[in-house]
Amino acid sequence: MKKGIHPEYNDVIFWDTSSDFKFMSRSTVSSKEKLKWTDGKEYPVIKIEVSSASHPFFTGKKMFVDTAGRLEKFKKKYEKKA
């Protein structure tokens, strides 16, 4: 690999804010916000809205999260006008 053209690949904590589930993985994404992990070290935190802990396919539960008023926007756009 050429040096200086690839982003840094570091350990990152992903935090599913809808179910308060955290997991560590490696990523090129970084954050200024840090969180202490179970090993006592601090790692950058990336907040996500959906993970395997909150997605209906994996949980078997129907969970509706409307973070930006998507349903209202859809209804307004495709509503029949009489």
VEXSEDREN-907185 format. One record per residue: residue in one letter; x, y, z negated of N, C-alpha, C, O, CB in turn. Coordinates in Angstrom, 2 decimals, always signed. Last residue first. Glycine has a CB too. Example, Ala and Ser with C-alpha at 12.3 -4.5 7.8 and 13.67 -1.06 7.14 Angstrom:
2
@type: s, n_xx: +12.85, n_yy: -2.25, n_zz: -7.08, ca_xx: +13.67, ca_yy: -1.06, ca_zz: -7.14, c_xx: +12.90, c_yy: +0.03, c_zz: -7.87, o_xx: +13.41, o_yy: +1.14, o_zz: -8.04, cb_xx: +14.08, cb_yy: -0.60, cb_zz: -5.72
@type: a, n_xx: +13.19, n_yy: -5.69, n_zz: -7.80, ca_xx: +12.30, ca_yy: -4.50, ca_zz: -7.80, c_xx: +13.20, c_yy: -3.30, c_zz: -7.80, o_xx: +14.24, o_yy: -3.32, o_zz: -8.46, cb_xx: +11.31, cb_yy: -4.47, cb_zz: -9.05
END
This chain:
82
@type: a, n_xx: -58.67, n_yy: +16.52, n_zz: +2.89, ca_xx: -60.05, ca_yy: +16.43, ca_zz: +3.34, c_xx: -60.54, c_yy: +17.72, c_zz: +3.92, o_xx: -61.69, o_yy: +17.81, o_zz: +4.35, cb_xx: -60.95, cb_yy: +16.03, cb_zz: +2.21
@type: k, n_xx: -55.65, n_yy: +14.92, n_zz: +3.20, ca_xx: -56.26, ca_yy: +16.24, ca_zz: +3.08, c_xx: -57.65, c_yy: +16.18, c_zz: +3.68, o_xx: -57.82, o_yy: +15.83, o_zz: +4.85, cb_xx: -55.41, cb_yy: +17.33, cb_zz: +3.78
@type: k, n_xx: -54.07, n_yy: +12.48, n_zz: +1.33, ca_xx: -55.01, ca_yy: +12.78, ca_zz: +2.43, c_xx: -55.64, c_yy: +14.13, c_zz: +2.17, o_xx: -56.10, o_yy: +14.44, o_zz: +1.07, cb_xx: -56.12, cb_yy: +11.68, cb_zz: +2.56
@type: e, n_xx: -50.65, n_yy: +12.72, n_zz: +0.43, ca_xx: -52.04, ca_yy: +12.82, ca_zz: +0.03, c_xx: -52.93, c_yy: +13.18, c_zz: +1.23, o_xx: -52.60, o_yy: +14.05, o_zz: +2.02, cb_xx: -52.20, cb_yy: +13.88, cb_zz: -1.09
@type: y, n_xx: -47.93, n_yy: +12.65, n_zz: +0.79, ca_xx: -48.77, ca_yy: +11.75, ca_zz: +1.60, c_xx: -50.25, c_yy: +11.76, c_zz: +1.23, o_xx: -51.01, o_yy: +10.89, o_zz: +1.66, cb_xx: -48.26, cb_yy: +10.35, cb_zz: +1.48
@type: k, n_xx: -46.89, n_yy: +14.63, n_zz: -0.95, ca_xx: -46.47, ca_yy: +14.59, ca_zz: +0.44, c_xx: -47.44, c_yy: +13.78, c_zz: +1.31, o_xx: -47.74, o_yy: +14.18, o_zz: +2.44, cb_xx: -45.08, cb_yy: +14.00, cb_zz: +0.54
@type: k, n_xx: -48.01, n_yy: +14.05, n_zz: -3.43, ca_xx: -48.23, ca_yy: +15.36, ca_zz: -2.82, c_xx: -47.92, c_yy: +15.34, c_zz: -1.32, o_xx: -48.62, o_yy: +15.96, o_zz: -0.52, cb_xx: -47.37, cb_yy: +16.43, cb_zz: -3.53
@type: k, n_xx: -46.97, n_yy: +11.50, n_zz: -3.90, ca_xx: -48.41, ca_yy: +11.71, ca_zz: -3.77, c_xx: -48.72, c_yy: +13.02, c_zz: -3.08, o_xx: -49.61, o_yy: +13.07, o_zz: -2.23, cb_xx: -49.07, cb_yy: +11.68, cb_zz: -5.14
@type: f, n_xx: -44.20, n_yy: +12.12, n_zz: -4.06, ca_xx: -44.71, ca_yy: +11.20, ca_zz: -3.04, c_xx: -46.21, c_yy: +11.42, c_zz: -2.80, o_xx: -46.66, o_yy: +11.51, o_zz: -1.66, cb_xx: -44.45, cb_yy: +9.74, cb_zz: -3.45
@type: k, n_xx: -44.15, n_yy: +13.80, n_zz: -6.29, ca_xx: -43.67, ca_yy: +14.30, ca_zz: -5.02, c_xx: -44.20, c_yy: +13.44, c_zz: -3.86, o_xx: -44.59, o_yy: +13.96, o_zz: -2.82, cb_xx: -42.14, cb_yy: +14.35, cb_zz: -5.00
@type: e, n_xx: -45.03, n_yy: +12.02, n_zz: -8.26, ca_xx: -45.82, ca_yy: +13.21, ca_zz: -7.95, c_xx: -45.43, c_yy: +13.79, c_zz: -6.59, o_xx: -46.29, o_yy: +14.22, o_zz: -5.83, cb_xx: -45.66, cb_yy: +14.27, cb_zz: -9.04
@type: l, n_xx: -42.89, n_yy: +10.20, n_zz: -8.20, ca_xx: -44.25, ca_yy: +9.76, ca_zz: -7.89, c_xx: -45.12, c_yy: +10.95, c_zz: -7.51, o_xx: -45.88, o_yy: +10.88, o_zz: -6.54, cb_xx: -44.85, cb_yy: +9.01, cb_zz: -9.09
@type: r, n_xx: -40.67, n_yy: +11.70, n_zz: -9.00, ca_xx: -40.72, ca_yy: +11.12, ca_zz: -7.66, c_xx: -42.13, c_yy: +10.73, c_zz: -7.26, o_xx: -42.52, o_yy: +10.91, o_zz: -6.11, cb_xx: -39.82, cb_yy: +9.92, cb_zz: -7.58
@type: g, n_xx: -39.75, n_yy: +13.12, n_zz: -11.22, ca_xx: -41.08, ca_yy: +13.38, ca_zz: -10.70, c_xx: -41.27, c_yy: +12.83, c_zz: -9.29, o_xx: -41.97, o_yy: +13.44, o_zz: -8.48, cb_xx: -41.35, cb_yy: +14.86, cb_zz: -10.70
@type: a, n_xx: -37.27, n_yy: +12.14, n_zz: -11.99, ca_xx: -37.31, ca_yy: +13.40, ca_zz: -11.25, c_xx: -38.68, c_yy: +13.71, c_zz: -10.67, o_xx: -38.78, o_yy: +14.48, o_zz: -9.72, cb_xx: -36.30, cb_yy: +13.37, cb_zz: -10.15
@type: t, n_xx: -37.46, n_yy: +9.75, n_zz: -13.39, ca_xx: -36.59, ca_yy: +10.79, ca_zz: -13.91, c_xx: -36.75, c_yy: +12.12, c_zz: -13.21, o_xx: -36.38, o_yy: +13.15, o_zz: -13.78, cb_xx: -35.18, cb_yy: +10.35, cb_zz: -13.80
@type: d, n_xx: -39.33, n_yy: +7.36, n_zz: -14.36, ca_xx: -39.48, ca_yy: +8.42, ca_zz: -13.37, c_xx: -38.69, c_yy: +9.62, c_zz: -13.86, o_xx: -39.19, o_yy: +10.41, o_zz: -14.66, cb_xx: -40.99, cb_yy: +8.79, cb_zz: -13.13
@type: v, n_xx: -39.29, n_yy: +4.07, n_zz: -14.80, ca_xx: -38.53, ca_yy: +5.24, ca_zz: -15.20, c_xx: -38.64, c_yy: +6.26, c_zz: -14.09, o_xx: -38.11, o_yy: +6.06, o_zz: -13.00, cb_xx: -37.03, cb_yy: +4.88, cb_zz: -15.50
@type: f, n_xx: -41.03, n_yy: +1.37, n_zz: -15.89, ca_xx: -41.06, ca_yy: +2.45, ca_zz: -14.92, c_xx: -40.33, c_yy: +3.65, c_zz: -15.49, o_xx: -40.70, o_yy: +4.18, o_zz: -16.54, cb_xx: -42.51, cb_yy: +2.83, cb_zz: -14.55
@type: m, n_xx: -40.71, n_yy: -1.98, n_zz: -16.04, ca_xx: -40.30, ca_yy: -0.76, ca_zz: -16.75, c_xx: -40.21, c_yy: +0.35, c_zz: -15.73, o_xx: -39.40, o_yy: +0.29, o_zz: -14.81, cb_xx: -38.94, cb_yy: -0.96, cb_zz: -17.51
@type: k, n_xx: -41.76, n_yy: -5.10, n_zz: -16.54, ca_xx: -42.00, ca_yy: -3.95, ca_zz: -15.68, c_xx: -41.70, c_yy: -2.71, c_zz: -16.49, o_xx: -42.35, o_yy: -2.43, o_zz: -17.50, cb_xx: -43.46, cb_yy: -3.94, cb_zz: -15.13
@type: k, n_xx: -39.37, n_yy: -7.67, n_zz: -17.13, ca_xx: -40.35, ca_yy: -6.71, ca_zz: -17.64, c_xx: -40.55, c_yy: -5.62, c_zz: -16.60, o_xx: -39.63, o_yy: -5.26, o_zz: -15.88, cb_xx: -39.90, cb_yy: -6.10, cb_zz: -18.99
@type: g, n_xx: -37.28, n_yy: -9.18, n_zz: -16.36, ca_xx: -38.61, ca_yy: -9.79, ca_zz: -16.24, c_xx: -39.71, c_yy: -8.88, c_zz: -16.73, o_xx: -40.88, o_yy: -9.27, o_zz: -16.76, cb_xx: -38.65, cb_yy: -11.09, cb_zz: -17.00
@type: t, n_xx: -34.65, n_yy: -8.38, n_zz: -16.29, ca_xx: -35.30, ca_yy: -8.46, ca_zz: -17.59, c_xx: -36.65, c_yy: -9.17, c_zz: -17.53, o_xx: -37.11, o_yy: -9.71, o_zz: -18.54, cb_xx: -35.49, cb_yy: -7.07, cb_zz: -18.15
@type: f, n_xx: -33.88, n_yy: -8.40, n_zz: -13.60, ca_xx: -33.10, ca_yy: -9.16, ca_zz: -14.57, c_xx: -33.82, c_yy: -9.34, c_zz: -15.90, o_xx: -33.62, o_yy: -10.36, o_zz: -16.57, cb_xx: -31.77, cb_yy: -8.48, cb_zz: -14.80
@type: f, n_xx: -35.84, n_yy: -6.81, n_zz: -12.39, ca_xx: -35.50, ca_yy: -8.11, ca_zz: -11.81, c_xx: -34.78, c_yy: -8.99, c_zz: -12.82, o_xx: -35.03, o_yy: -10.19, o_zz: -12.88, cb_xx: -34.63, cb_yy: -7.93, cb_zz: -10.57
@type: p, n_xx: -35.89, n_yy: -4.38, n_zz: -13.86, ca_xx: -36.98, ca_yy: -5.35, ca_zz: -13.99, c_xx: -36.66, c_yy: -6.73, c_zz: -13.41, o_xx: -37.17, o_yy: -7.73, o_zz: -13.91, cb_xx: -38.21, cb_yy: -4.82, cb_zz: -13.32
@type: h, n_xx: -32.97, n_yy: -3.30, n_zz: -15.56, ca_xx: -33.62, ca_yy: -3.51, ca_zz: -14.27, c_xx: -34.68, c_yy: -4.61, c_zz: -14.39, o_xx: -34.41, o_yy: -5.66, o_zz: -14.96, cb_xx: -32.58, cb_yy: -3.88, cb_zz: -13.18
@type: s, n_xx: -31.59, n_yy: -3.15, n_zz: -17.94, ca_xx: -32.84, ca_yy: -2.42, ca_zz: -17.85, c_xx: -33.59, c_yy: -2.64, c_zz: -16.53, o_xx: -34.73, o_yy: -2.20, o_zz: -16.39, cb_xx: -32.58, cb_yy: -0.95, cb_zz: -18.02
@type: a, n_xx: -29.32, n_yy: -4.71, n_zz: -17.80, ca_xx: -30.06, ca_yy: -4.71, ca_zz: -19.07, c_xx: -31.40, c_yy: -4.00, c_zz: -18.97, o_xx: -32.27, o_yy: -4.22, o_zz: -19.81, cb_xx: -29.22, cb_yy: -4.06, cb_zz: -20.15
@type: s, n_xx: -28.16, n_yy: -4.18, n_zz: -15.38, ca_xx: -28.82, ca_yy: -5.48, ca_zz: -15.52, c_xx: -29.63, c_yy: -5.56, c_zz: -16.82, o_xx: -30.54, o_yy: -6.38, o_zz: -16.93, cb_xx: -27.79, cb_yy: -6.60, cb_zz: -15.48
@type: s, n_xx: -29.11, n_yy: -0.71, n_zz: -15.13, ca_xx: -28.12, ca_yy: -1.78, ca_zz: -15.11, c_xx: -28.87, c_yy: -3.10, c_zz: -15.24, o_xx: -30.10, o_yy: -3.11, o_zz: -15.21, cb_xx: -27.06, cb_yy: -1.62, cb_zz: -16.26
@type: v, n_xx: -29.71, n_yy: +2.70, n_zz: -14.56, ca_xx: -30.18, ca_yy: +1.32, ca_zz: -14.39, c_xx: -28.99, c_yy: +0.37, c_zz: -14.37, o_xx: -28.00, o_yy: +0.61, o_zz: -13.69, cb_xx: -31.02, cb_yy: +1.18, cb_zz: -13.09
@type: e, n_xx: -28.41, n_yy: +5.10, n_zz: -15.08, ca_xx: -29.82, ca_yy: +4.96, ca_zz: -15.46, c_xx: -30.32, c_yy: +3.53, c_zz: -15.40, o_xx: -31.26, o_yy: +3.18, o_zz: -16.11, cb_xx: -30.68, cb_yy: +5.82, cb_zz: -14.57
@type: i, n_xx: -25.21, n_yy: +5.81, n_zz: -16.60, ca_xx: -26.03, ca_yy: +5.32, ca_zz: -15.50, c_xx: -27.45, c_yy: +5.13, c_zz: -16.00, o_xx: -27.68, o_yy: +5.02, o_zz: -17.20, cb_xx: -25.45, cb_yy: +3.99, cb_zz: -14.92
@type: k, n_xx: -22.32, n_yy: +7.61, n_zz: -17.39, ca_xx: -23.71, ca_yy: +7.32, ca_zz: -17.77, c_xx: -24.49, c_yy: +6.93, c_zz: -16.51, o_xx: -24.45, o_yy: +7.63, o_zz: -15.50, cb_xx: -24.37, cb_yy: +8.55, cb_zz: -18.48
@type: i, n_xx: -19.13, n_yy: +6.69, n_zz: -18.08, ca_xx: -19.98, ca_yy: +7.04, ca_zz: -16.96, c_xx: -21.40, c_yy: +6.63, c_zz: -17.35, o_xx: -21.66, o_yy: +5.46, o_zz: -17.61, cb_xx: -19.52, cb_yy: +6.34, cb_zz: -15.63
@type: v, n_xx: -16.38, n_yy: +7.61, n_zz: -20.06, ca_xx: -17.75, ca_yy: +7.07, ca_zz: -20.04, c_xx: -18.47, c_yy: +7.59, c_zz: -18.80, o_xx: -18.44, o_yy: +8.79, o_zz: -18.51, cb_xx: -18.52, cb_yy: +7.46, cb_zz: -21.34
@type: p, n_xx: -12.95, n_yy: +6.62, n_zz: -20.61, ca_xx: -13.95, ca_yy: +7.51, ca_zz: -20.00, c_xx: -15.31, c_yy: +6.82, c_zz: -19.92, o_xx: -15.39, o_yy: +5.61, o_zz: -19.74, cb_xx: -13.49, cb_yy: +7.94, cb_zz: -18.60
@type: y, n_xx: -12.02, n_yy: +5.33, n_zz: -23.86, ca_xx: -12.09, ca_yy: +5.19, ca_zz: -22.42, c_xx: -13.09, c_yy: +6.21, c_zz: -21.87, o_xx: -13.99, o_yy: +6.64, o_zz: -22.60, cb_xx: -12.50, cb_yy: +3.74, cb_zz: -22.02
@type: e, n_xx: -9.93, n_yy: +4.65, n_zz: -26.64, ca_xx: -10.93, ca_yy: +5.52, ca_zz: -26.01, c_xx: -10.83, c_yy: +5.40, c_zz: -24.50, o_xx: -9.75, o_yy: +5.36, o_zz: -23.92, cb_xx: -10.73, cb_yy: +6.99, cb_zz: -26.45
@type: k, n_xx: -9.63, n_yy: +1.63, n_zz: -28.62, ca_xx: -9.11, ca_yy: +2.63, ca_zz: -27.68, c_xx: -10.25, c_yy: +3.45, c_zz: -27.10, o_xx: -11.40, o_yy: +3.01, o_zz: -27.08, cb_xx: -8.32, cb_yy: +1.94, cb_zz: -26.54
@type: g, n_xx: -10.82, n_yy: -0.35, n_zz: -30.11, ca_xx: -10.29, ca_yy: +0.81, ca_zz: -30.81, c_xx: -9.74, c_yy: +1.90, c_zz: -29.91, o_xx: -9.42, o_yy: +2.99, o_zz: -30.38, cb_xx: -9.24, cb_yy: +0.39, cb_zz: -31.73
@type: d, n_xx: -12.16, n_yy: -2.36, n_zz: -28.89, ca_xx: -10.73, ca_yy: -2.60, ca_zz: -29.14, c_xx: -10.05, c_yy: -1.42, c_zz: -29.83, o_xx: -8.85, o_yy: -1.47, o_zz: -30.11, cb_xx: -10.02, cb_yy: -2.90, cb_zz: -27.82
@type: t, n_xx: -14.69, n_yy: -1.36, n_zz: -28.44, ca_xx: -14.51, ca_yy: -2.30, ca_zz: -29.55, c_xx: -13.05, c_yy: -2.60, c_zz: -29.85, o_xx: -12.73, o_yy: -3.05, o_zz: -30.95, cb_xx: -15.23, cb_yy: -3.59, cb_zz: -29.23
@type: w, n_xx: -14.15, n_yy: +2.17, n_zz: -27.63, ca_xx: -14.62, ca_yy: +0.81, ca_zz: -27.33, c_xx: -14.30, c_yy: -0.11, c_zz: -28.50, o_xx: -13.69, o_yy: +0.34, o_zz: -29.48, cb_xx: -13.98, cb_yy: +0.27, cb_zz: -26.03
@type: k, n_xx: -15.13, n_yy: +5.50, n_zz: -27.82, ca_xx: -14.27, ca_yy: +4.48, ca_zz: -28.40, c_xx: -14.91, c_yy: +3.11, c_zz: -28.17, o_xx: -16.08, o_yy: +2.91, o_zz: -28.50, cb_xx: -14.03, cb_yy: +4.74, cb_zz: -29.91
@type: l, n_xx: -15.36, n_yy: +7.60, n_zz: -24.98, ca_xx: -16.04, ca_yy: +6.83, ca_zz: -26.02, c_xx: -15.09, c_yy: +5.76, c_zz: -26.52, o_xx: -14.32, o_yy: +5.19, o_zz: -25.75, cb_xx: -17.36, cb_yy: +6.20, cb_zz: -25.48
@type: k, n_xx: -15.41, n_yy: +10.82, n_zz: -23.33, ca_xx: -14.76, ca_yy: +9.57, ca_zz: -23.74, c_xx: -15.53, c_yy: +8.92, c_zz: -24.87, o_xx: -16.25, o_yy: +9.58, o_zz: -25.62, cb_xx: -13.30, cb_yy: +9.82, cb_zz: -24.16
@type: e, n_xx: -15.78, n_yy: +12.91, n_zz: -20.53, ca_xx: -16.38, ca_yy: +12.38, ca_zz: -21.75, c_xx: -15.75, c_yy: +11.03, c_zz: -22.07, o_xx: -15.59, o_yy: +10.19, o_zz: -21.19, cb_xx: -17.92, cb_yy: +12.25, cb_zz: -21.60
@type: k, n_xx: -14.69, n_yy: +13.27, n_zz: -18.08, ca_xx: -14.02, ca_yy: +13.94, ca_zz: -19.19, c_xx: -14.54, c_yy: +13.43, c_zz: -20.53, o_xx: -13.85, o_yy: +13.50, o_zz: -21.54, cb_xx: -14.21, cb_yy: +15.46, cb_zz: -19.09
@type: s, n_xx: -14.27, n_yy: +10.46, n_zz: -15.89, ca_xx: -15.12, ca_yy: +11.40, ca_zz: -16.61, c_xx: -14.30, c_yy: +12.05, c_zz: -17.72, o_xx: -13.35, o_yy: +11.47, o_zz: -18.23, cb_xx: -16.37, cb_yy: +10.69, cb_zz: -17.19
@type: s, n_xx: -14.01, n_yy: +8.75, n_zz: -12.72, ca_xx: -13.50, ca_yy: +9.18, ca_zz: -14.01, c_xx: -14.45, c_yy: +10.20, c_zz: -14.63, o_xx: -15.34, o_yy: +10.72, o_zz: -13.95, cb_xx: -12.09, cb_yy: +9.77, cb_zz: -13.86
@type: v, n_xx: -13.88, n_yy: +5.99, n_zz: -10.51, ca_xx: -14.64, ca_yy: +7.11, ca_zz: -11.05, c_xx: -14.07, c_yy: +7.47, c_zz: -12.43, o_xx: -13.70, o_yy: +6.58, o_zz: -13.20, cb_xx: -16.16, cb_yy: +6.78, cb_zz: -11.13
@type: t, n_xx: -12.70, n_yy: +3.67, n_zz: -9.90, ca_xx: -11.95, ca_yy: +4.87, ca_zz: -9.52, c_xx: -12.64, c_yy: +6.13, c_zz: -10.02, o_xx: -12.07, o_yy: +7.22, o_zz: -9.97, cb_xx: -11.77, cb_yy: +4.94, cb_zz: -8.01
@type: s, n_xx: -12.85, n_yy: +1.09, n_zz: -12.43, ca_xx: -13.42, ca_yy: +1.93, ca_zz: -11.40, c_xx: -12.47, c_yy: +3.07, c_zz: -11.06, o_xx: -11.56, o_yy: +3.39, o_zz: -11.83, cb_xx: -14.79, cb_yy: +2.48, cb_zz: -11.84
@type: r, n_xx: -13.66, n_yy: -1.80, n_zz: -14.32, ca_xx: -12.64, ca_yy: -0.94, ca_zz: -13.74, c_xx: -13.26, c_yy: -0.17, c_zz: -12.59, o_xx: -14.09, o_yy: -0.71, o_zz: -11.85, cb_xx: -11.40, cb_yy: -1.75, cb_zz: -13.27
@type: s, n_xx: -15.70, n_yy: -1.93, n_zz: -17.28, ca_xx: -15.25, ca_yy: -2.44, ca_zz: -15.99, c_xx: -14.13, c_yy: -1.53, c_zz: -15.51, o_xx: -13.72, o_yy: -0.60, o_zz: -16.21, cb_xx: -16.43, cb_yy: -2.50, cb_zz: -14.95
@type: m, n_xx: -17.75, n_yy: -2.56, n_zz: -20.04, ca_xx: -16.52, ca_yy: -2.00, ca_zz: -19.52, c_xx: -16.16, c_yy: -2.72, c_zz: -18.23, o_xx: -16.29, o_yy: -3.94, o_zz: -18.11, cb_xx: -15.37, cb_yy: -2.11, cb_zz: -20.55
@type: f, n_xx: -21.03, n_yy: -1.48, n_zz: -21.01, ca_xx: -20.10, ca_yy: -2.51, ca_zz: -20.57, c_xx: -18.88, c_yy: -1.85, c_zz: -19.97, o_xx: -18.94, o_yy: -0.73, o_zz: -19.45, cb_xx: -20.77, cb_yy: -3.48, cb_zz: -19.55
@type: k, n_xx: -23.90, n_yy: -0.93, n_zz: -23.03, ca_xx: -22.59, ca_yy: -0.47, ca_zz: -22.56, c_xx: -21.77, c_yy: -1.68, c_zz: -22.10, o_xx: -21.80, o_yy: -2.74, o_zz: -22.72, cb_xx: -21.84, cb_yy: +0.32, cb_zz: -23.67
@type: f, n_xx: -27.21, n_yy: +0.12, n_zz: -23.32, ca_xx: -26.32, ca_yy: -1.01, ca_zz: -23.06, c_xx: -25.02, c_yy: -0.48, c_zz: -22.48, o_xx: -25.03, o_yy: +0.33, o_zz: -21.55, cb_xx: -26.98, cb_yy: -2.04, cb_zz: -22.09
@type: d, n_xx: -29.50, n_yy: +1.69, n_zz: -23.71, ca_xx: -28.37, ca_yy: +1.83, ca_zz: -24.62, c_xx: -27.44, c_yy: +0.61, c_zz: -24.53, o_xx: -26.94, o_yy: +0.13, o_zz: -25.55, cb_xx: -28.87, cb_yy: +2.00, cb_zz: -26.07
@type: s, n_xx: -31.39, n_yy: +1.79, n_zz: -21.77, ca_xx: -31.46, ca_yy: +0.65, ca_zz: -22.69, c_xx: -30.33, c_yy: +0.65, c_zz: -23.72, o_xx: -30.22, o_yy: -0.28, o_zz: -24.51, cb_xx: -31.43, cb_yy: -0.64, cb_zz: -21.91
@type: s, n_xx: -30.91, n_yy: +4.18, n_zz: -20.45, ca_xx: -32.30, ca_yy: +3.80, ca_zz: -20.68, c_xx: -32.43, c_yy: +2.62, c_zz: -21.64, o_xx: -33.47, o_yy: +2.46, o_zz: -22.27, cb_xx: -32.96, cb_yy: +3.45, cb_zz: -19.35
@type: t, n_xx: -28.16, n_yy: +4.47, n_zz: -20.12, ca_xx: -28.83, ca_yy: +5.32, ca_zz: -21.11, c_xx: -30.26, c_yy: +4.91, c_zz: -21.38, o_xx: -30.80, o_yy: +5.24, o_zz: -22.44, cb_xx: -28.81, cb_yy: +6.76, cb_zz: -20.65
@type: d, n_xx: -25.62, n_yy: +2.42, n_zz: -19.87, ca_xx: -27.00, ca_yy: +2.47, ca_zz: -19.38, c_xx: -27.81, c_yy: +3.22, c_zz: -20.43, o_xx: -28.12, o_yy: +2.68, o_zz: -21.49, cb_xx: -27.58, cb_yy: +1.02, cb_zz: -19.12
@type: w, n_xx: -22.41, n_yy: +3.24, n_zz: -19.33, ca_xx: -23.42, ca_yy: +3.30, ca_zz: -20.39, c_xx: -24.78, c_yy: +3.46, c_zz: -19.75, o_xx: -25.08, o_yy: +4.50, o_zz: -19.16, cb_xx: -23.13, cb_yy: +4.45, cb_zz: -21.39
@type: f, n_xx: -19.28, n_yy: +1.92, n_zz: -18.71, ca_xx: -20.54, ca_yy: +2.30, ca_zz: -18.10, c_xx: -21.62, c_yy: +2.17, c_zz: -19.16, o_xx: -21.73, o_yy: +1.14, o_zz: -19.82, cb_xx: -20.87, cb_yy: +1.43, cb_zz: -16.84
@type: i, n_xx: -16.00, n_yy: +2.81, n_zz: -19.23, ca_xx: -17.19, ca_yy: +2.28, ca_zz: -19.90, c_xx: -18.40, c_yy: +2.82, c_zz: -19.15, o_xx: -18.55, o_yy: +4.03, o_zz: -18.98, cb_xx: -17.23, cb_yy: +2.68, cb_zz: -21.43
@type: v, n_xx: -13.13, n_yy: +1.81, n_zz: -17.38, ca_xx: -14.19, ca_yy: +2.79, ca_zz: -17.60, c_xx: -15.34, c_yy: +2.09, c_zz: -18.32, o_xx: -15.63, o_yy: +0.92, o_zz: -18.05, cb_xx: -14.67, cb_yy: +3.44, cb_zz: -16.25
@type: d, n_xx: -9.73, n_yy: +1.52, n_zz: -16.43, ca_xx: -10.85, ca_yy: +0.98, ca_zz: -17.21, c_xx: -11.83, c_yy: +2.11, c_zz: -17.52, o_xx: -11.43, o_yy: +3.22, o_zz: -17.87, cb_xx: -10.34, cb_yy: +0.31, cb_zz: -18.53
@type: n, n_xx: -8.86, n_yy: +2.71, n_zz: -13.09, ca_xx: -8.70, ca_yy: +2.58, ca_zz: -14.53, c_xx: -9.91, c_yy: +1.90, c_zz: -15.17, o_xx: -10.95, o_yy: +1.72, o_zz: -14.54, cb_xx: -8.49, cb_yy: +3.94, cb_zz: -15.16
@type: y, n_xx: -7.15, n_yy: +3.66, n_zz: -10.46, ca_xx: -8.10, ca_yy: +2.58, ca_zz: -10.77, c_xx: -7.92, c_yy: +2.25, c_zz: -12.24, o_xx: -6.95, o_yy: +1.58, o_zz: -12.61, cb_xx: -7.88, cb_yy: +1.31, cb_zz: -9.85
@type: e, n_xx: -6.76, n_yy: +6.64, n_zz: -8.56, ca_xx: -6.40, ca_yy: +5.83, ca_zz: -9.73, c_xx: -7.53, c_yy: +4.86, c_zz: -10.06, o_xx: -8.71, o_yy: +5.20, o_zz: -9.95, cb_xx: -6.09, cb_yy: +6.74, cb_zz: -10.95
@type: p, n_xx: -6.86, n_yy: +6.47, n_zz: -4.93, ca_xx: -7.27, ca_yy: +7.01, ca_zz: -6.23, c_xx: -6.84, c_yy: +6.08, c_zz: -7.36, o_xx: -6.59, o_yy: +4.90, o_zz: -7.15, cb_xx: -8.81, cb_yy: +7.23, cb_zz: -6.27
@type: h, n_xx: -4.10, n_yy: +6.59, n_zz: -2.62, ca_xx: -5.18, ca_yy: +5.84, ca_zz: -3.25, c_xx: -5.56, c_yy: +6.46, c_zz: -4.59, o_xx: -4.69, o_yy: +6.93, o_zz: -5.32, cb_xx: -4.79, cb_yy: +4.38, cb_zz: -3.43
@type: i, n_xx: -1.88, n_yy: +7.91, n_zz: -1.75, ca_xx: -3.12, ca_yy: +8.11, ca_zz: -0.99, c_xx: -4.32, c_yy: +7.42, c_zz: -1.62, o_xx: -5.45, o_yy: +7.64, o_zz: -1.19, cb_xx: -2.94, cb_yy: +7.61, cb_zz: +0.42
@type: g, n_xx: +0.49, n_yy: +7.39, n_zz: -3.17, ca_xx: -0.05, ca_yy: +8.74, ca_zz: -3.17, c_xx: -1.34, c_yy: +8.95, c_zz: -2.40, o_xx: -1.86, o_yy: +10.06, o_zz: -2.39, cb_xx: +0.95, cb_yy: +9.63, cb_zz: -2.64
@type: k, n_xx: +1.98, n_yy: +4.85, n_zz: -1.12, ca_xx: +1.90, ca_yy: +5.56, ca_zz: -2.40, c_xx: +1.30, c_yy: +6.95, c_zz: -2.19, o_xx: +1.55, o_yy: +7.61, o_zz: -1.18, cb_xx: +3.30, cb_yy: +5.67, cb_zz: -3.05
@type: k, n_xx: +0.43, n_yy: +2.26, n_zz: +0.69, ca_xx: +1.15, ca_yy: +3.53, ca_zz: +0.69, c_xx: +0.95, c_yy: +4.23, c_zz: -0.64, o_xx: -0.14, o_yy: +4.19, o_zz: -1.22, cb_xx: +0.68, cb_yy: +4.43, cb_zz: +1.85
@type: m, n_xx: +0.84, n_yy: -1.18, n_zz: +0.00, ca_xx: +0.00, ca_yy: +0.00, ca_zz: +0.00, c_xx: +0.88, c_yy: +1.25, c_zz: +0.00, o_xx: +1.95, o_yy: +1.27, o_zz: -0.61, cb_xx: -0.95, cb_yy: +0.00, cb_zz: -1.21
END
